Every structure is written in C-alpha cells, then in structure tokens.
Amino acid sequence: MTTMHPDTPVPSRRGFLTTLGLAALGPSAAQPASAADLPLSAPLQPNGADLGSLWPTVQKLSESNRHSDSFLAGRFATFPEFQAAARATLLELLHYRPAPVDPSPEVLELVDCGEYTREKILFSTSPILRVPAYVLIPKNLKAPAPAIVDLHSHGGMFLFGKEKVVDLGTDNHPAMVPYHRENYEGRPTATALVRRGYVVITIDAFMFGERRILMDSNLEAGWNRANYSMETVRQLNQICRSKESTLVKALILAGTTWPGIVFWDDVRTVDYLVSRPEVDPKRLGCVGVSMGGYRSLFLAALDPRIRAACVTGFMSTVSPMIRAHLDTHSWIHFLPELHRHLDWPDVAALTAPRSLLVQQCSKDGLFPLSGMQESVETISTLFDRAGVRERFTGRFYDTPHQFNRMMQDDAFAWLDRELA
C-alpha cells in the first residue's frame, strides 16, 4: 500500500489534468458527451458500411488523421526530404529490423525444365528465419541477366505460396490448377518471366506455403502437401484463414508486425538475388498481384535497388475503403498507424524517380472504384512534383480482380523496356 507523506501536497483536479496534458483543452475536456452527441439520438438508417453504426465515427477519426507526412500536405520543402522522412517513418512503423545476416543459401532441389532450371533453395532473412524459395534461371545466359522478384498473392489460399506463380508441371498440386486459372488465366507469372529471359525468385511469405500454420489437431495430416486431398486442402486452408487474427495478436505481443516480417523478408530476398552470378544487380524489378501487388508496392518503396515495380490489383486511397471495403481484405494489409502519416499513393511515391506501373481492375470488388481512380491521379501528381511524371504509368482494365494474360503481356513488355 502506498502512503503519502504528511507534507506532500494533494494535487488539485486541474493539476492532475495538466499532468495528463488535458488542462489546455478546458473544463469540458473531462466532461462526458451530451445525449445529443450519442448514437442513440440519431435516426436508425441503413448505411451499407462494414462497421454499421460505428462507421460515421471512424470516418470522422480518419478525416482528423489525414496523412500528415504526405508531400502534398506541404510539410516538406523538397521531394527528397519527403522521401527520406517518409521512408524512415515507414521503417519505424514496421517494428521489425533484425540484425543483418548472411543468406547462407542451401540448394534443396535442382530441376531441369528444358528452357530453364528451377532451384528450390533455403536462405536466411534474419538470425532466426530461414525462407524457402524457387529460383528460375534461363539456360545459355551469355551475360548477367535482369532479374525479377515475383511476389505471390493471398487469394484466400494459405497452403501454397511460391507455387502460386510457378508452373511445376506434373508436380502441380491439383489445388493449384484452378488457382492458376482463376488468378493468372492459367499462366503463372514466374514461369512466364523466366521464359522471357529473366532470372526470377519467389519466396513463401510468412504464414503461407511451407511457412503456414499447422495446428495440433491437424498434425496427422503431415507436412507434405503432395499427400493432401482437395478436401484436406480446403479444411486446412480454412483453419489457416481463421488464424490470421491470432497471428496478428501474437506478433503484437512479440513487439512486431506481420507486414514488418513480410516486407523485411522481401528486401532480404533482394540481398540474396544480387549475390547470384547470373543476375545483373542494376536491372532488378518486382511484380505481384493483390497481396503480391501490396508487397511489390512496399518493396519498391523500401529498396532503391528495385529499378521497376509493377503493382497489379492493389491500389486505392484508403479513406473511402473505411465504409465498405474492410472485410474484403486480409489482416496483412493493415499496418497500425501508417495512415496517420501516409496514404498508399504516398508510399508509391517513394519509388520515384524509379519506374512504377500500377494496373487496376475496374471491376475489382476489393476496392472502391473512386479510391482506385483517385489513387492513380494522386500518384501522377506526386511523380509530377518529383519531376519524373513519365516514370509512372497507371492503367485500368475492364476485368474483375485478377492478373490475366493481357495484363501480364502489358506488364512484361513494360518491364522489358524499363530493364533493358
């Protein structure tokens, strides 16, 4: 029990509020809201919001926290000053910066695929994490080649990661056949890119593929996915999906974030990639759709070694998403406090003066069309302010959420030009 010395003055109410930093707000700061300010006083009307009756309150909170570190907010005198500050803020918000580590790669499998070879490797991204990856290498290279980091999507499929963008031929799991068809129009991008002459690497993001969750109650299924039936894939995938929020809670208690681990692994993938003798370190690109587009956006923002970034099926301003585009997204897409400082178009601006392609699906149900349109306009303005308007390309496609062959052809031709 704590006792006070008889001579210790008892703090006044105002003194206590001053200690909390509230006195300057005036006497009303400590008073409860009046009945007129409470939701009960409002007429009950449907609003179509994911948060129902709480949406107007959260929207007001959003409007009071509008991207203070954006270059368009007028805080920074020069674009490089904005980029330096914004990148530093972003790194701080990730709450994940492990000690540097040698990749120490280990080749687990080498497959001759005719036009190219496919290596399955394991390498380190931190002192405690080893990451599985596929590296695809064109045959008969006469000089170091341009290279692509291909960042796999989410798509509600946790049991597979890197396999989403690689055609393993007869070794494709049956679950990947419809996934490739529905998301990539039957042409996984990493395999298509290596056939164009790129060295390509793709890793399992944390929580996907060989880094997924397997619960005690499912240990009898084993780790080898080749033995899984389609029903087993469905059941285990549903369990993984239900554990997204559990993972986020655990990582918060561990003092870090899910995006922090994913983005750090992607940057460390570039470390490994440039160590390969087949790779020209001055001609690096990245590409991805959906969560892969999200990863591509942040990889290019954080790592200046990426010369050209393609972000497909992932771009919007965030304010209009609060009404009705929350439940369409994974927990991976929510980085705490980011949007007090930066909107997604501001993150995209960290790529300048390097090249950025944003491909939007106009029928994409994951984002509001108005937010997608506004984001392209904002990125254009930001690249213009950076003096490199020509380095940004924004395109809309009359399609639902996917990376179809026409979009791939456009993206690959763009990468060919930018990485020539």
DACOR-V869965 format. One record per residue. N is the residue number from 1. PHI is phi in whole degrees, 0 to 359 (* if undefined). PSI is psi in whole degrees, 0 to 359 (999 if undefined). NEAR is the number of other C-alpha atoms within 10 Angstrom. Layout:
((N | PHI | PSI | NEAR) (N | PHI | PSI | NEAR))
//
This chain:
((1 | * | 135 | 2) (2 | 267 | 132 | 4) (3 | 243 | 155 | 5) (4 | 257 | 141 | 8) (5 | 296 | 142 | 7) (6 | 304 | 332 | 7) (7 | 270 | 356 | 6) (8 | 285 | 122 | 7) (9 | 292 | 140 | 8) (10 | 282 | 124 | 10) (11 | 295 | 142 | 10) (12 | 285 | 167 | 9) (13 | 300 | 318 | 10) (14 | 292 | 322 | 14) (15 | 297 | 321 | 13) (16 | 295 | 317 | 13) (17 | 294 | 324 | 18) (18 | 299 | 318 | 13) (19 | 302 | 322 | 11) (20 | 279 | 356 | 9) (21 | 78 | 21 | 10) (22 | 255 | 344 | 16) (23 | 300 | 325 | 17) (24 | 295 | 343 | 10) (25 | 279 | 350 | 11) (26 | 93 | 169 | 11) (27 | 302 | 328 | 11) (28 | 291 | 343 | 10) (29 | 298 | 329 | 12) (30 | 265 | 3 | 11) (31 | 267 | 147 | 8) (32 | 290 | 159 | 8) (33 | 294 | 151 | 10) (34 | 283 | 164 | 7) (35 | 301 | 329 | 9) (36 | 292 | 340 | 9) (37 | 270 | 354 | 10) (38 | 270 | 151 | 9) (39 | 302 | 332 | 13) (40 | 299 | 338 | 9) (41 | 277 | 349 | 9) (42 | 272 | 147 | 10) (43 | 293 | 143 | 7) (44 | 278 | 115 | 9) (45 | 220 | 141 | 8) (46 | 294 | 143 | 8) (47 | 233 | 359 | 13) (48 | 67 | 17 | 11) (49 | 269 | 148 | 16) (50 | 299 | 331 | 16) (51 | 262 | 5 | 16) (52 | 56 | 232 | 13) (53 | 292 | 344 | 16) (54 | 274 | 351 | 12) (55 | 301 | 314 | 17) (56 | 302 | 323 | 16) (57 | 294 | 313 | 11) (58 | 293 | 324 | 14) (59 | 298 | 320 | 16) (60 | 296 | 321 | 10) (61 | 299 | 319 | 11) (62 | 298 | 317 | 17) (63 | 293 | 336 | 11) (64 | 271 | 355 | 10) (65 | 235 | 58 | 14) (66 | 266 | 86 | 16) (67 | 46 | 62 | 19) (68 | 294 | 338 | 15) (69 | 263 | 7 | 22) (70 | 294 | 146 | 24) (71 | 298 | 329 | 23) (72 | 287 | 348 | 16) (73 | 284 | 348 | 10) (74 | 85 | 10 | 11) (75 | 283 | 331 | 12) (76 | 252 | 141 | 15) (77 | 282 | 326 | 9) (78 | 230 | 158 | 12) (79 | 294 | 317 | 18) (80 | 301 | 325 | 15) (81 | 296 | 316 | 12) (82 | 301 | 313 | 21) (83 | 297 | 317 | 22) (84 | 297 | 315 | 11) (85 | 291 | 318 | 13) (86 | 293 | 320 | 22) (87 | 295 | 320 | 16) (88 | 296 | 319 | 12) (89 | 297 | 315 | 15) (90 | 299 | 313 | 20) (91 | 299 | 322 | 15) (92 | 293 | 319 | 13) (93 | 291 | 338 | 17) (94 | 291 | 335 | 22) (95 | 52 | 42 | 16) (96 | 203 | 106 | 18) (97 | 213 | 76 | 13) (98 | 292 | 166 | 12) (99 | 297 | 146 | 8) (100 | 302 | 147 | 11) (101 | 213 | 145 | 12) (102 | 291 | 137 | 13) (103 | 300 | 330 | 20) (104 | 43 | 60 | 11) (105 | 291 | 149 | 14) (106 | 228 | 124 | 14) (107 | 275 | 120 | 14) (108 | 264 | 335 | 12) (109 | 200 | 141 | 10) (110 | 228 | 122 | 14) (111 | 235 | 130 | 12) (112 | 275 | 115 | 11) (113 | 254 | 20 | 14) (114 | 88 | 276 | 9) (115 | 285 | 342 | 12) (116 | 206 | 169 | 18) (117 | 249 | 151 | 16) (118 | 239 | 120 | 22) (119 | 256 | 137 | 19) (120 | 257 | 124 | 18) (121 | 231 | 169 | 19) (122 | 227 | 131 | 19) (123 | 215 | 162 | 20) (124 | 267 | 138 | 21) (125 | 246 | 348 | 25) (126 | 203 | 172 | 19) (127 | 298 | 342 | 12) (128 | 241 | 353 | 8) (129 | 247 | 128 | 13) (130 | 247 | 132 | 18) (131 | 244 | 128 | 20) (132 | 279 | 146 | 23) (133 | 207 | 158 | 23) (134 | 252 | 137 | 24) (135 | 240 | 123 | 21) (136 | 253 | 128 | 28) (137 | 233 | 119 | 26) (138 | 300 | 147 | 21) (139 | 279 | 159 | 16) (140 | 61 | 36 | 9) (141 | 291 | 133 | 12) (142 | 258 | 353 | 7) (143 | 200 | 162 | 10) (144 | 306 | 137 | 15) (145 | 255 | 159 | 22) (146 | 296 | 155 | 21) (147 | 226 | 152 | 29) (148 | 233 | 134 | 28) (149 | 267 | 112 | 27) (150 | 262 | 117 | 28) (151 | 255 | 114 | 30) (152 | 291 | 161 | 31) (153 | 272 | 181 | 25) (154 | 266 | 289 | 19) (155 | 62 | 17 | 18) (156 | 71 | 10 | 12) (157 | 245 | 104 | 21) (158 | 268 | 334 | 25) (159 | 291 | 341 | 23) (160 | 231 | 145 | 25) (161 | 233 | 273 | 26) (162 | 300 | 333 | 23) (163 | 293 | 345 | 22) (164 | 293 | 332 | 28) (165 | 248 | 6 | 27) (166 | 238 | 132 | 27) (167 | 271 | 109 | 20) (168 | 269 | 10 | 16) (169 | 63 | 232 | 9) (170 | 293 | 347 | 7) (171 | 268 | 1 | 8) (172 | 299 | 133 | 14) (173 | 290 | 146 | 18) (174 | 306 | 332 | 14) (175 | 291 | 337 | 18) (176 | 278 | 341 | 19) (177 | 296 | 307 | 14) (178 | 293 | 328 | 12) (179 | 297 | 313 | 17) (180 | 299 | 320 | 21) (181 | 293 | 314 | 14) (182 | 282 | 330 | 16) (183 | 257 | 332 | 21) (184 | 232 | 16 | 20) (185 | 50 | 40 | 16) (186 | 79 | 8 | 17) (187 | 232 | 90 | 19) (188 | 301 | 136 | 24) (189 | 290 | 324 | 27) (190 | 297 | 318 | 30) (191 | 294 | 321 | 20) (192 | 296 | 321 | 18) (193 | 289 | 321 | 21) (194 | 294 | 329 | 23) (195 | 289 | 344 | 17) (196 | 269 | 359 | 13) (197 | 106 | 7 | 20) (198 | 269 | 142 | 27) (199 | 283 | 132 | 29) (200 | 231 | 137 | 29) (201 | 235 | 141 | 28) (202 | 217 | 133 | 25) (203 | 246 | 165 | 28) (204 | 278 | 120 | 25) (205 | 292 | 154 | 29) (206 | 302 | 124 | 20) (207 | 98 | 358 | 20) (208 | 237 | 155 | 21) (209 | 61 | 234 | 20) (210 | 282 | 5 | 21) (211 | 242 | 21 | 17) (212 | 281 | 173 | 19) (213 | 274 | 136 | 21) (214 | 231 | 114 | 16) (215 | 279 | 159 | 12) (216 | 307 | 321 | 7) (217 | 289 | 351 | 7) (218 | 242 | 13 | 14) (219 | 298 | 332 | 9) (220 | 296 | 339 | 8) (221 | 292 | 336 | 15) (222 | 81 | 175 | 10) (223 | 265 | 337 | 13) (224 | 282 | 109 | 8) (225 | 290 | 340 | 15) (226 | 299 | 336 | 10) (227 | 271 | 357 | 12) (228 | 279 | 134 | 17) (229 | 284 | 169 | 14) (230 | 299 | 324 | 11) (231 | 292 | 322 | 10) (232 | 295 | 318 | 14) (233 | 302 | 314 | 21) (234 | 299 | 314 | 14) (235 | 293 | 312 | 12) (236 | 291 | 326 | 21) (237 | 295 | 321 | 21) (238 | 296 | 323 | 15) (239 | 295 | 316 | 16) (240 | 301 | 317 | 21) (241 | 299 | 321 | 17) (242 | 289 | 346 | 11) (243 | 260 | 5 | 15) (244 | 303 | 309 | 16) (245 | 294 | 328 | 13) (246 | 295 | 318 | 12) (247 | 298 | 315 | 17) (248 | 298 | 316 | 17) (249 | 300 | 314 | 15) (250 | 297 | 318 | 13) (251 | 292 | 325 | 15) (252 | 296 | 317 | 13) (253 | 294 | 333 | 10) (254 | 278 | 357 | 9) (255 | 85 | 23 | 11) (256 | 217 | 189 | 18) (257 | 226 | 154 | 23) (258 | 295 | 311 | 24) (259 | 302 | 326 | 25) (260 | 301 | 314 | 21) (261 | 294 | 315 | 21) (262 | 297 | 312 | 20) (263 | 293 | 321 | 23) (264 | 297 | 316 | 20) (265 | 300 | 321 | 23) (266 | 294 | 319 | 27) (267 | 294 | 318 | 20) (268 | 293 | 335 | 19) (269 | 297 | 324 | 21) (270 | 295 | 322 | 22) (271 | 305 | 312 | 16) (272 | 293 | 317 | 17) (273 | 303 | 315 | 23) (274 | 288 | 349 | 17) (275 | 279 | 349 | 12) (276 | 281 | 132 | 12) (277 | 294 | 339 | 11) (278 | 283 | 351 | 19) (279 | 254 | 134 | 21) (280 | 274 | 109 | 17) (281 | 293 | 349 | 21) (282 | 267 | 0 | 14) (283 | 230 | 70 | 21) (284 | 247 | 138 | 27) (285 | 227 | 170 | 29) (286 | 218 | 154 | 28) (287 | 208 | 149 | 29) (288 | 184 | 157 | 26) (289 | 242 | 146 | 28) (290 | 60 | 237 | 24) (291 | 301 | 330 | 22) (292 | 294 | 325 | 24) (293 | 293 | 321 | 26) (294 | 301 | 314 | 25) (295 | 293 | 322 | 28) (296 | 296 | 319 | 32) (297 | 303 | 311 | 31) (298 | 282 | 328 | 25) (299 | 298 | 314 | 27) (300 | 294 | 324 | 30) (301 | 294 | 323 | 23) (302 | 270 | 334 | 21) (303 | 239 | 106 | 16) (304 | 292 | 353 | 15) (305 | 287 | 341 | 18) (306 | 283 | 115 | 25) (307 | 274 | 331 | 22) (308 | 214 | 129 | 28) (309 | 236 | 134 | 32) (310 | 248 | 120 | 26) (311 | 249 | 112 | 28) (312 | 243 | 133 | 29) (313 | 63 | 30 | 29) (314 | 202 | 92 | 25) (315 | 188 | 133 | 27) (316 | 193 | 161 | 24) (317 | 283 | 149 | 20) (318 | 271 | 335 | 21) (319 | 303 | 314 | 15) (320 | 290 | 348 | 17) (321 | 285 | 339 | 21) (322 | 296 | 332 | 18) (323 | 289 | 309 | 20) (324 | 213 | 25 | 18) (325 | 223 | 45 | 17) (326 | 262 | 312 | 18) (327 | 287 | 350 | 12) (328 | 278 | 356 | 11) (329 | 240 | 151 | 16) (330 | 286 | 158 | 15) (331 | 300 | 336 | 14) (332 | 299 | 335 | 18) (333 | 274 | 3 | 13) (334 | 243 | 101 | 14) (335 | 262 | 114 | 15) (336 | 308 | 133 | 11) (337 | 75 | 353 | 12) (338 | 306 | 315 | 18) (339 | 276 | 0 | 20) (340 | 291 | 330 | 16) (341 | 257 | 315 | 16) (342 | 220 | 144 | 22) (343 | 269 | 167 | 21) (344 | 301 | 320 | 21) (345 | 300 | 329 | 24) (346 | 293 | 321 | 25) (347 | 297 | 318 | 21) (348 | 301 | 325 | 27) (349 | 292 | 344 | 29) (350 | 289 | 348 | 26) (351 | 286 | 327 | 26) (352 | 300 | 143 | 25) (353 | 272 | 11 | 18) (354 | 286 | 173 | 20) (355 | 267 | 142 | 24) (356 | 222 | 131 | 30) (357 | 242 | 125 | 22) (358 | 244 | 120 | 23) (359 | 252 | 121 | 25) (360 | 250 | 143 | 30) (361 | 260 | 112 | 24) (362 | 294 | 340 | 20) (363 | 257 | 22 | 16) (364 | 287 | 116 | 18) (365 | 281 | 355 | 12) (366 | 279 | 342 | 21) (367 | 225 | 151 | 26) (368 | 288 | 136 | 22) (369 | 302 | 321 | 18) (370 | 298 | 321 | 13) (371 | 292 | 323 | 17) (372 | 295 | 315 | 24) (373 | 295 | 316 | 18) (374 | 296 | 324 | 16) (375 | 295 | 319 | 23) (376 | 294 | 319 | 23) (377 | 297 | 319 | 13) (378 | 292 | 317 | 21) (379 | 298 | 319 | 23) (380 | 302 | 315 | 21) (381 | 297 | 317 | 17) (382 | 294 | 317 | 24) (383 | 294 | 326 | 24) (384 | 296 | 317 | 15) (385 | 296 | 331 | 15) (386 | 281 | 353 | 17) (387 | 82 | 16 | 13) (388 | 224 | 46 | 15) (389 | 307 | 327 | 17) (390 | 290 | 346 | 12) (391 | 276 | 353 | 18) (392 | 249 | 134 | 25) (393 | 232 | 125 | 16) (394 | 240 | 128 | 17) (395 | 227 | 141 | 15) (396 | 251 | 144 | 16) (397 | 233 | 138 | 16) (398 | 278 | 71 | 10) (399 | 209 | 156 | 14) (400 | 289 | 185 | 16) (401 | 295 | 106 | 23) (402 | 189 | 175 | 21) (403 | 232 | 74 | 28) (404 | 284 | 178 | 21) (405 | 295 | 323 | 15) (406 | 296 | 316 | 11) (407 | 295 | 319 | 20) (408 | 299 | 314 | 21) (409 | 301 | 317 | 13) (410 | 296 | 315 | 14) (411 | 295 | 317 | 20) (412 | 292 | 320 | 18) (413 | 296 | 321 | 12) (414 | 296 | 315 | 19) (415 | 297 | 320 | 26) (416 | 304 | 315 | 16) (417 | 291 | 316 | 9) (418 | 287 | 334 | 18) (419 | 251 | 16 | 17) (420 | 294 | 999 | 9))
//
